[in-house]
Each structure stands twice: as structure tokens, then as C-alpha cells.
């Protein structure tokens, strides 16, 4: 139904026509005024509701709570740090480093193959995440190579190029220092200075302390290195480095290797390689290990 607004008649033929025109014009003006007021009222109400929704504090929904818990990545960190214990056991029981490297190489090929498949086949990715998703970060589930692949690559490289004892302590640093840095950083990082990479002084100090602990466990007399390797990289009776100094140096190396950024590569690869290189330079390159 369309409304027709009467125009002013050019000639009023009678008083009755004038009366009808005035009444019709008044009625339509009143209706338009009501409609205009209703529109303005609705707009004002809509703006108030939007402001209330914007200012209202967001309650912690189930999704938000889950995301907050996932920040700590507890299953991933437990798995990450647990690797250090098999390393100590295998090293102390005279396990063949090259044989271990070959097994890790097979696992590496399987891991990289699985990642290539899940990036290209949706149903495979769904099954993969259901099985291993609890060990993965959200970005790894979407479009990033699994951190385990880099972990294996770092371990394979240090076992291939470094002496057995340096390779073992480098993997310990990866296993324990990286986990400690993450936990200390998330717990206390807001209290200390943060670097441009997002890492914090608190995380680095946690890695240094854990590196010292790893060095004490490895070189503190619990393991007879002479019975395992032909020429230990650190020989206390010949070295200019005392045990406390070596422990402190190893801790600093652990914290530095966790902090450094090498061309944006994954920490799981960078940490053991950087730690192994620094230990090799100090103990063997400069001869401070007493060899």
C-alpha cells in the first residue's frame, strides 16, 4: 500500500475541499513524525546495547579456560624433558652412539613423511592429530612441521659430528634447559625484561640453572666417563677447568643456546647444535678439557 501525499491545490473550489485537505495533511504529518521517532528510538537503543556488550567483561568460557591451560603445554613438556633420562641411561650403559643415530634417522624419515602426508591429505591429518595432537602446538596442527622432527634432526647431527660425551650433554641441555626456560619464562617472565624475540630474562636464568644441574649430573662423578669413551672431552686431572667452573660454563652455554636465534630455525634443532659447538670449542678446540 503506497501513501500519496496530497499537494496543495492551486484553486480551492469550496471550504469543504480546504477542510479535507488540511485534515489529510495533518494526519500524514503526524504519522511520519511517529515513524521518525520510532526509528530514532530504535537506533539509540541499539547503540546502548552495543556499548554494554563492548564494556561488559568477558567471563572465562570453557574455550578460554582450555586455551589458558594449553599455554603450559604440559604433555609436550613432560615428553620433551623425559628424553634426558634415556640419554643418561644409554650413555652410561655403553650404548653405541652410531646405532642410536641410525635409529633416530629412521624415525626422522618417518616423521617428515608423516608431516608431508598430513599437509596434503586431510583425513590423514585428522587421524594424526587425534593420536599425536596432545604433543603438538596449535600452529603445528595447522601448517608447521612438527617440533619432534627438528628434535630428531638436532640429535642426529650432534651424534654425527661431536664426541659421544659432548653429544650426550648437548641432548641433555636440549631436553632439560629448553623445558626449564619455557616454564620459568611463562611463570616469571612478566616480572623481568623481555627480549625482542619474546623470550625473557627469567626464562634464560631458568635455563642456566638447569644447565648447571645437568652438568653436575653428567660430569659430577656419577658417571665414569673413562670407562665409556676412549678419550673423555673433559679430564679433571689434566684440565685447567675445575668442576665448578665447567658446571657454570655449561649452564651459561645452556641458557645462551636457548636464547640465541639462528636464522629463525626451530629451537629443538638450534639448542643441541649450538651447545655442542660451544662445548667442543672450549674443551677440545682451545684444549681446556685437558686432552
Protein Blocks (a to p, Z undefined) as FASTA:
>chain_A
ZZddddddfbdfbfklmmmmmmmmmmmmmmmmmmmmmmmmmmmmmmmmmmmmmmpccddd
fklmmmmmmmnommlmmmmmmmmmmmmmmmmnopafklmmmmmmmmmmmmmmmmmmmmmm
mklmmmmmmmmmmmpcfklmmmpccfklmmmmmmmmmmmmmcfklmmmmmmmmmmmmmmm
mmmmmmmmmmmccdfkopafklmmmmmmmmmmmmmmmmnopacfklmpmbdfbdfklpmb
dfklmmmmmmmmmmmmmmpcgehiafklmmmmmmmmmmmmmmmmnopnoZZ
